[in-house]
Amino acid sequence: MNLYDKKMVKCTECDKTVGEIDMEVEVKDVVCNKCQNKKQKENESSFSFLNKRMIETTI
């Protein structure tokens, strides 16, 4: 057992260090706040485009 049983967690998008977790823990997708906000904006814009298209087709 090591004196320091933690490993660094990095963002999967920009490789920024996000924090530390125990060695036994597995993490699949880690995203920092900056990248998460960017993803949310992209998703919102695509949904707003789809909503506009749906409104135009129903009217």
PyMOL Python script that loads the backbone (N, CA, C, O; Angstrom):
from pymol import cmd

cmd.read_pdbstr("""\
ATOM      1  N   MET A   1       0.843  -1.183   0.000  1.00  0.00           N
ATOM      2  CA  MET A   1       0.000   0.000   0.000  1.00  0.00           C
ATOM      3  C   MET A   1       0.887   1.244   0.000  1.00  0.00           C
ATOM      4  O   MET A   1       1.843   1.336   0.769  1.00  0.00           O
ATOM      5  N   ASN A   2       0.561   2.184  -0.859  1.00  0.00           N
ATOM      6  CA  ASN A   2       1.340   3.414  -0.962  1.00  0.00           C
ATOM      7  C   ASN A   2       0.991   4.380   0.153  1.00  0.00           C
ATOM      8  O   ASN A   2      -0.050   4.252   0.797  1.00  0.00           O
ATOM      9  N   LEU A   3       1.857   5.337   0.373  1.00  0.00           N
ATOM     10  CA  LEU A   3       1.551   6.400   1.325  1.00  0.00           C
ATOM     11  C   LEU A   3       0.475   7.321   0.767  1.00  0.00           C
ATOM     12  O   LEU A   3      -0.294   7.931   1.511  1.00  0.00           O
ATOM     13  N   TYR A   4       0.440   7.407  -0.549  1.00  0.00           N
ATOM     14  CA  TYR A   4      -0.491   8.320  -1.204  1.00  0.00           C
ATOM     15  C   TYR A   4      -1.331   7.508  -2.174  1.00  0.00           C
ATOM     16  O   TYR A   4      -0.916   7.295  -3.313  1.00  0.00           O
ATOM     17  N   ASP A   5      -2.507   7.048  -1.749  1.00  0.00           N
ATOM     18  CA  ASP A   5      -3.358   6.169  -2.547  1.00  0.00           C
ATOM     19  C   ASP A   5      -4.396   6.938  -3.357  1.00  0.00           C
ATOM     20  O   ASP A   5      -5.581   6.605  -3.332  1.00  0.00           O
ATOM     21  N   LYS A   6      -3.965   7.934  -4.052  1.00  0.00           N
ATOM     22  CA  LYS A   6      -4.863   8.733  -4.888  1.00  0.00           C
ATOM     23  C   LYS A   6      -4.286   8.819  -6.289  1.00  0.00           C
ATOM     24  O   LYS A   6      -3.076   8.700  -6.480  1.00  0.00           O
ATOM     25  N   LYS A   7      -5.155   9.024  -7.264  1.00  0.00           N
ATOM     26  CA  LYS A   7      -4.687   9.277  -8.614  1.00  0.00           C
ATOM     27  C   LYS A   7      -5.356  10.538  -9.140  1.00  0.00           C
ATOM     28  O   LYS A   7      -6.466  10.885  -8.736  1.00  0.00           O
ATOM     29  N   MET A   8      -4.670  11.211 -10.037  1.00  0.00           N
ATOM     30  CA  MET A   8      -5.172  12.459 -10.605  1.00  0.00           C
ATOM     31  C   MET A   8      -6.258  12.150 -11.633  1.00  0.00           C
ATOM     32  O   MET A   8      -6.156  11.182 -12.386  1.00  0.00           O
ATOM     33  N   VAL A   9      -7.291  12.980 -11.655  1.00  0.00           N
ATOM     34  CA  VAL A   9      -8.373  12.850 -12.627  1.00  0.00           C
ATOM     35  C   VAL A   9      -8.281  14.047 -13.558  1.00  0.00           C
ATOM     36  O   VAL A   9      -8.242  15.194 -13.113  1.00  0.00           O
ATOM     37  N   LYS A  10      -8.246  13.766 -14.868  1.00  0.00           N
ATOM     38  CA  LYS A  10      -8.133  14.833 -15.864  1.00  0.00           C
ATOM     39  C   LYS A  10      -9.366  14.850 -16.753  1.00  0.00           C
ATOM     40  O   LYS A  10      -9.998  13.820 -16.986  1.00  0.00           O
ATOM     41  N   CYS A  11      -9.695  16.031 -17.243  1.00  0.00           N
ATOM     42  CA  CYS A  11     -10.811  16.220 -18.165  1.00  0.00           C
ATOM     43  C   CYS A  11     -10.518  15.471 -19.461  1.00  0.00           C
ATOM     44  O   CYS A  11      -9.400  15.525 -19.973  1.00  0.00           O
ATOM     45  N   THR A  12     -11.509  14.779 -19.986  1.00  0.00           N
ATOM     46  CA  THR A  12     -11.316  14.022 -21.222  1.00  0.00           C
ATOM     47  C   THR A  12     -11.272  14.925 -22.448  1.00  0.00           C
ATOM     48  O   THR A  12     -10.796  14.505 -23.503  1.00  0.00           O
ATOM     49  N   GLU A  13     -11.758  16.151 -22.330  1.00  0.00           N
ATOM     50  CA  GLU A  13     -11.768  17.083 -23.459  1.00  0.00           C
ATOM     51  C   GLU A  13     -10.473  17.891 -23.555  1.00  0.00           C
ATOM     52  O   GLU A  13      -9.858  17.947 -24.620  1.00  0.00           O
ATOM     53  N   CYS A  14     -10.052  18.519 -22.445  1.00  0.00           N
ATOM     54  CA  CYS A  14      -8.920  19.456 -22.504  1.00  0.00           C
ATOM     55  C   CYS A  14      -7.728  19.026 -21.654  1.00  0.00           C
ATOM     56  O   CYS A  14      -6.738  19.757 -21.598  1.00  0.00           O
ATOM     57  N   ASP A  15      -7.779  17.890 -21.001  1.00  0.00           N
ATOM     58  CA  ASP A  15      -6.709  17.355 -20.151  1.00  0.00           C
ATOM     59  C   ASP A  15      -6.373  18.233 -18.955  1.00  0.00           C
ATOM     60  O   ASP A  15      -5.265  18.150 -18.427  1.00  0.00           O
ATOM     61  N   LYS A  16      -7.301  19.064 -18.519  1.00  0.00           N
ATOM     62  CA  LYS A  16      -7.111  19.866 -17.313  1.00  0.00           C
ATOM     63  C   LYS A  16      -7.318  18.965 -16.093  1.00  0.00           C
ATOM     64  O   LYS A  16      -8.217  18.124 -16.092  1.00  0.00           O
ATOM     65  N   THR A  17      -6.496  19.134 -15.060  1.00  0.00           N
ATOM     66  CA  THR A  17      -6.638  18.339 -13.849  1.00  0.00           C
ATOM     67  C   THR A  17      -7.886  18.787 -13.098  1.00  0.00           C
ATOM     68  O   THR A  17      -8.044  19.965 -12.779  1.00  0.00           O
ATOM     69  N   VAL A  18      -8.776  17.824 -12.818  1.00  0.00           N
ATOM     70  CA  VAL A  18     -10.041  18.132 -12.164  1.00  0.00           C
ATOM     71  C   VAL A  18      -9.963  17.851 -10.666  1.00  0.00           C
ATOM     72  O   VAL A  18     -10.508  18.611  -9.865  1.00  0.00           O
ATOM     73  N   GLY A  19      -9.293  16.770 -10.283  1.00  0.00           N
ATOM     74  CA  GLY A  19      -9.195  16.434  -8.873  1.00  0.00           C
ATOM     75  C   GLY A  19      -8.470  15.125  -8.656  1.00  0.00           C
ATOM     76  O   GLY A  19      -7.729  14.657  -9.520  1.00  0.00           O
ATOM     77  N   GLU A  20      -8.692  14.542  -7.492  1.00  0.00           N
ATOM     78  CA  GLU A  20      -8.060  13.278  -7.134  1.00  0.00           C
ATOM     79  C   GLU A  20      -9.117  12.307  -6.647  1.00  0.00           C
ATOM     80  O   GLU A  20     -10.099  12.703  -6.019  1.00  0.00           O
ATOM     81  N   ILE A  21      -8.910  11.024  -6.942  1.00  0.00           N
ATOM     82  CA  ILE A  21      -9.796   9.971  -6.458  1.00  0.00           C
ATOM     83  C   ILE A  21      -8.949   8.802  -5.963  1.00  0.00           C
ATOM     84  O   ILE A  21      -7.746   8.749  -6.218  1.00  0.00           O
ATOM     85  N   ASP A  22      -9.576   7.871  -5.258  1.00  0.00           N
ATOM     86  CA  ASP A  22      -8.880   6.679  -4.789  1.00  0.00           C
ATOM     87  C   ASP A  22      -8.447   5.824  -5.967  1.00  0.00           C
ATOM     88  O   ASP A  22      -9.059   5.860  -7.034  1.00  0.00           O
ATOM     89  N   MET A  23      -7.392   5.058  -5.765  1.00  0.00           N
ATOM     90  CA  MET A  23      -6.828   4.233  -6.833  1.00  0.00           C
ATOM     91  C   MET A  23      -7.807   3.167  -7.328  1.00  0.00           C
ATOM     92  O   MET A  23      -7.758   2.798  -8.501  1.00  0.00           O
ATOM     93  N   GLU A  24      -8.688   2.666  -6.472  1.00  0.00           N
ATOM     94  CA  GLU A  24      -9.596   1.584  -6.838  1.00  0.00           C
ATOM     95  C   GLU A  24     -10.769   2.044  -7.696  1.00  0.00           C
ATOM     96  O   GLU A  24     -11.425   1.218  -8.330  1.00  0.00           O
ATOM     97  N   VAL A  25     -11.041   3.332  -7.728  1.00  0.00           N
ATOM     98  CA  VAL A  25     -12.212   3.872  -8.417  1.00  0.00           C
ATOM     99  C   VAL A  25     -11.930   3.979  -9.913  1.00  0.00           C
ATOM    100  O   VAL A  25     -10.855   4.419 -10.323  1.00  0.00           O
ATOM    101  N   GLU A  26     -12.909   3.572 -10.722  1.00  0.00           N
ATOM    102  CA  GLU A  26     -12.810   3.717 -12.173  1.00  0.00           C
ATOM    103  C   GLU A  26     -13.763   4.817 -12.630  1.00  0.00           C
ATOM    104  O   GLU A  26     -14.929   4.853 -12.235  1.00  0.00           O
ATOM    105  N   VAL A  27     -13.257   5.694 -13.452  1.00  0.00           N
ATOM    106  CA  VAL A  27     -14.058   6.792 -13.982  1.00  0.00           C
ATOM    107  C   VAL A  27     -14.017   6.710 -15.492  1.00  0.00           C
ATOM    108  O   VAL A  27     -12.947   6.559 -16.080  1.00  0.00           O
ATOM    109  N   LYS A  28     -15.186   6.810 -16.130  1.00  0.00           N
ATOM    110  CA  LYS A  28     -15.248   6.675 -17.584  1.00  0.00           C
ATOM    111  C   LYS A  28     -15.166   8.006 -18.304  1.00  0.00           C
ATOM    112  O   LYS A  28     -14.414   8.132 -19.270  1.00  0.00           O
ATOM    113  N   ASP A  29     -15.912   8.993 -17.864  1.00  0.00           N
ATOM    114  CA  ASP A  29     -15.947  10.267 -18.579  1.00  0.00           C
ATOM    115  C   ASP A  29     -15.917  11.404 -17.567  1.00  0.00           C
ATOM    116  O   ASP A  29     -16.869  11.599 -16.811  1.00  0.00           O
ATOM    117  N   VAL A  30     -14.826  12.147 -17.558  1.00  0.00           N
ATOM    118  CA  VAL A  30     -14.671  13.276 -16.646  1.00  0.00           C
ATOM    119  C   VAL A  30     -14.592  14.537 -17.490  1.00  0.00           C
ATOM    120  O   VAL A  30     -13.820  14.611 -18.445  1.00  0.00           O
ATOM    121  N   VAL A  31     -15.402  15.531 -17.128  1.00  0.00           N
ATOM    122  CA  VAL A  31     -15.424  16.783 -17.876  1.00  0.00           C
ATOM    123  C   VAL A  31     -15.332  17.928 -16.874  1.00  0.00           C
ATOM    124  O   VAL A  31     -16.039  17.929 -15.867  1.00  0.00           O
ATOM    125  N   CYS A  32     -14.463  18.903 -17.144  1.00  0.00           N
ATOM    126  CA  CYS A  32     -14.346  20.076 -16.277  1.00  0.00           C
ATOM    127  C   CYS A  32     -15.538  21.013 -16.527  1.00  0.00           C
ATOM    128  O   CYS A  32     -16.302  20.817 -17.472  1.00  0.00           O
ATOM    129  N   ASN A  33     -15.685  22.026 -15.675  1.00  0.00           N
ATOM    130  CA  ASN A  33     -16.820  22.949 -15.792  1.00  0.00           C
ATOM    131  C   ASN A  33     -16.822  23.689 -17.123  1.00  0.00           C
ATOM    132  O   ASN A  33     -17.877  23.875 -17.729  1.00  0.00           O
ATOM    133  N   LYS A  34     -15.653  24.109 -17.578  1.00  0.00           N
ATOM    134  CA  LYS A  34     -15.561  24.864 -18.835  1.00  0.00           C
ATOM    135  C   LYS A  34     -16.055  24.026 -20.011  1.00  0.00           C
ATOM    136  O   LYS A  34     -16.831  24.507 -20.837  1.00  0.00           O
ATOM    137  N   CYS A  35     -15.604  22.768 -20.088  1.00  0.00           N
ATOM    138  CA  CYS A  35     -16.009  21.890 -21.184  1.00  0.00           C
ATOM    139  C   CYS A  35     -17.477  21.484 -21.061  1.00  0.00           C
ATOM    140  O   CYS A  35     -18.164  21.319 -22.068  1.00  0.00           O
ATOM    141  N   GLN A  36     -17.954  21.325 -19.828  1.00  0.00           N
ATOM    142  CA  GLN A  36     -19.354  20.961 -19.630  1.00  0.00           C
ATOM    143  C   GLN A  36     -20.270  22.092 -20.073  1.00  0.00           C
ATOM    144  O   GLN A  36     -21.298  21.850 -20.705  1.00  0.00           O
ATOM    145  N   ASN A  37     -19.898  23.332 -19.743  1.00  0.00           N
ATOM    146  CA  ASN A  37     -20.698  24.477 -20.184  1.00  0.00           C
ATOM    147  C   ASN A  37     -20.716  24.575 -21.702  1.00  0.00           C
ATOM    148  O   ASN A  37     -21.742  24.907 -22.297  1.00  0.00           O
ATOM    149  N   LYS A  38     -19.573  24.283 -22.332  1.00  0.00           N
ATOM    150  CA  LYS A  38     -19.492  24.317 -23.794  1.00  0.00           C
ATOM    151  C   LYS A  38     -20.407  23.250 -24.397  1.00  0.00           C
ATOM    152  O   LYS A  38     -21.094  23.506 -25.386  1.00  0.00           O
ATOM    153  N   LYS A  39     -20.416  22.053 -23.803  1.00  0.00           N
ATOM    154  CA  LYS A  39     -21.282  20.977 -24.295  1.00  0.00           C
ATOM    155  C   LYS A  39     -22.753  21.339 -24.136  1.00  0.00           C
ATOM    156  O   LYS A  39     -23.564  21.066 -25.021  1.00  0.00           O
ATOM    157  N   GLN A  40     -23.099  21.959 -22.993  1.00  0.00           N
ATOM    158  CA  GLN A  40     -24.494  22.341 -22.763  1.00  0.00           C
ATOM    159  C   GLN A  40     -24.949  23.378 -23.779  1.00  0.00           C
ATOM    160  O   GLN A  40     -26.074  23.302 -24.273  1.00  0.00           O
ATOM    161  N   LYS A  41     -24.099  24.340 -24.098  1.00  0.00           N
ATOM    162  CA  LYS A  41     -24.458  25.360 -25.084  1.00  0.00           C
ATOM    163  C   LYS A  41     -24.669  24.741 -26.453  1.00  0.00           C
ATOM    164  O   LYS A  41     -25.586  25.127 -27.178  1.00  0.00           O
ATOM    165  N   GLU A  42     -23.818  23.774 -26.816  1.00  0.00           N
ATOM    166  CA  GLU A  42     -23.978  23.099 -28.102  1.00  0.00           C
ATOM    167  C   GLU A  42     -25.290  22.330 -28.146  1.00  0.00           C
ATOM    168  O   GLU A  42     -25.997  22.361 -29.153  1.00  0.00           O
ATOM    169  N   ASN A  43     -25.619  21.638 -27.052  1.00  0.00           N
ATOM    170  CA  ASN A  43     -26.865  20.873 -27.011  1.00  0.00           C
ATOM    171  C   ASN A  43     -28.078  21.784 -27.055  1.00  0.00           C
ATOM    172  O   ASN A  43     -29.056  21.481 -27.738  1.00  0.00           O
ATOM    173  N   GLU A  44     -28.025  22.903 -26.329  1.00  0.00           N
ATOM    174  CA  GLU A  44     -29.152  23.831 -26.325  1.00  0.00           C
ATOM    175  C   GLU A  44     -29.374  24.422 -27.715  1.00  0.00           C
ATOM    176  O   GLU A  44     -30.516  24.563 -28.154  1.00  0.00           O
ATOM    177  N   SER A  45     -28.312  24.759 -28.394  1.00  0.00           N
ATOM    178  CA  SER A  45     -28.480  25.359 -29.716  1.00  0.00           C
ATOM    179  C   SER A  45     -29.047  24.349 -30.708  1.00  0.00           C
ATOM    180  O   SER A  45     -29.856  24.710 -31.563  1.00  0.00           O
ATOM    181  N   SER A  46     -28.632  23.089 -30.604  1.00  0.00           N
ATOM    182  CA  SER A  46     -29.174  22.091 -31.526  1.00  0.00           C
ATOM    183  C   SER A  46     -30.646  21.819 -31.217  1.00  0.00           C
ATOM    184  O   SER A  46     -31.442  21.623 -32.136  1.00  0.00           O
ATOM    185  N   PHE A  47     -31.018  21.805 -29.928  1.00  0.00           N
ATOM    186  CA  PHE A  47     -32.421  21.589 -29.579  1.00  0.00           C
ATOM    187  C   PHE A  47     -33.278  22.773 -29.997  1.00  0.00           C
ATOM    188  O   PHE A  47     -34.402  22.585 -30.463  1.00  0.00           O
ATOM    189  N   SER A  48     -32.766  23.990 -29.837  1.00  0.00           N
ATOM    190  CA  SER A  48     -33.557  25.151 -30.240  1.00  0.00           C
ATOM    191  C   SER A  48     -33.772  25.146 -31.752  1.00  0.00           C
ATOM    192  O   SER A  48     -34.844  25.527 -32.220  1.00  0.00           O
ATOM    193  N   PHE A  49     -32.778  24.724 -32.514  1.00  0.00           N
ATOM    194  CA  PHE A  49     -32.929  24.615 -33.961  1.00  0.00           C
ATOM    195  C   PHE A  49     -34.012  23.591 -34.303  1.00  0.00           C
ATOM    196  O   PHE A  49     -34.857  23.842 -35.162  1.00  0.00           O
ATOM    197  N   LEU A  50     -33.984  22.440 -33.631  1.00  0.00           N
ATOM    198  CA  LEU A  50     -34.985  21.411 -33.892  1.00  0.00           C
ATOM    199  C   LEU A  50     -36.374  21.889 -33.504  1.00  0.00           C
ATOM    200  O   LEU A  50     -37.340  21.622 -34.219  1.00  0.00           O
ATOM    201  N   ASN A  51     -36.494  22.595 -32.379  1.00  0.00           N
ATOM    202  CA  ASN A  51     -37.792  23.106 -31.954  1.00  0.00           C
ATOM    203  C   ASN A  51     -38.343  24.099 -32.971  1.00  0.00           C
ATOM    204  O   ASN A  51     -39.537  24.074 -33.272  1.00  0.00           O
ATOM    205  N   LYS A  52     -37.493  24.970 -33.502  1.00  0.00           N
ATOM    206  CA  LYS A  52     -37.942  25.934 -34.509  1.00  0.00           C
ATOM    207  C   LYS A  52     -38.430  25.211 -35.761  1.00  0.00           C
ATOM    208  O   LYS A  52     -39.452  25.581 -36.338  1.00  0.00           O
ATOM    209  N   ARG A  53     -37.701  24.186 -36.175  1.00  0.00           N
ATOM    210  CA  ARG A  53     -38.087  23.434 -37.357  1.00  0.00           C
ATOM    211  C   ARG A  53     -39.421  22.722 -37.123  1.00  0.00           C
ATOM    212  O   ARG A  53     -40.252  22.664 -38.030  1.00  0.00           O
ATOM    213  N   MET A  54     -39.634  22.188 -35.938  1.00  0.00           N
ATOM    214  CA  MET A  54     -40.880  21.487 -35.647  1.00  0.00           C
ATOM    215  C   MET A  54     -42.047  22.459 -35.649  1.00  0.00           C
ATOM    216  O   MET A  54     -43.127  22.124 -36.134  1.00  0.00           O
ATOM    217  N   ILE A  55     -41.846  23.664 -35.111  1.00  0.00           N
ATOM    218  CA  ILE A  55     -42.910  24.660 -35.088  1.00  0.00           C
ATOM    219  C   ILE A  55     -43.254  25.071 -36.515  1.00  0.00           C
ATOM    220  O   ILE A  55     -44.432  25.201 -36.846  1.00  0.00           O
ATOM    221  N   GLU A  56     -42.257  25.276 -37.363  1.00  0.00           N
ATOM    222  CA  GLU A  56     -42.496  25.695 -38.743  1.00  0.00           C
ATOM    223  C   GLU A  56     -43.269  24.619 -39.517  1.00  0.00           C
ATOM    224  O   GLU A  56     -44.105  24.950 -40.359  1.00  0.00           O
ATOM    225  N   THR A  57     -43.004  23.357 -39.247  1.00  0.00           N
ATOM    226  CA  THR A  57     -43.665  22.292 -39.997  1.00  0.00           C
ATOM    227  C   THR A  57     -45.079  22.060 -39.522  1.00  0.00           C
ATOM    228  O   THR A  57     -45.913  21.601 -40.302  1.00  0.00           O
ATOM    229  N   THR A  58     -45.387  22.365 -38.251  1.00  0.00           N
ATOM    230  CA  THR A  58     -46.736  22.127 -37.754  1.00  0.00           C
ATOM    231  C   THR A  58     -47.693  23.265 -38.077  1.00  0.00           C
ATOM    232  O   THR A  58     -48.906  23.059 -38.077  1.00  0.00           O
ATOM    233  N   ILE A  59     -47.188  24.439 -38.346  1.00  0.00           N
ATOM    234  CA  ILE A  59     -48.060  25.599 -38.596  1.00  0.00           C
ATOM    235  C   ILE A  59     -48.500  25.639 -40.015  1.00  0.00           C
ATOM    236  O   ILE A  59     -49.237  26.544 -40.408  1.00  0.00           O
TER     237      ILE A  59
END
""", "prot")
cmd.dss("prot")
cmd.show_as("cartoon", "prot")
cmd.util.cbc("prot")
cmd.orient("prot")
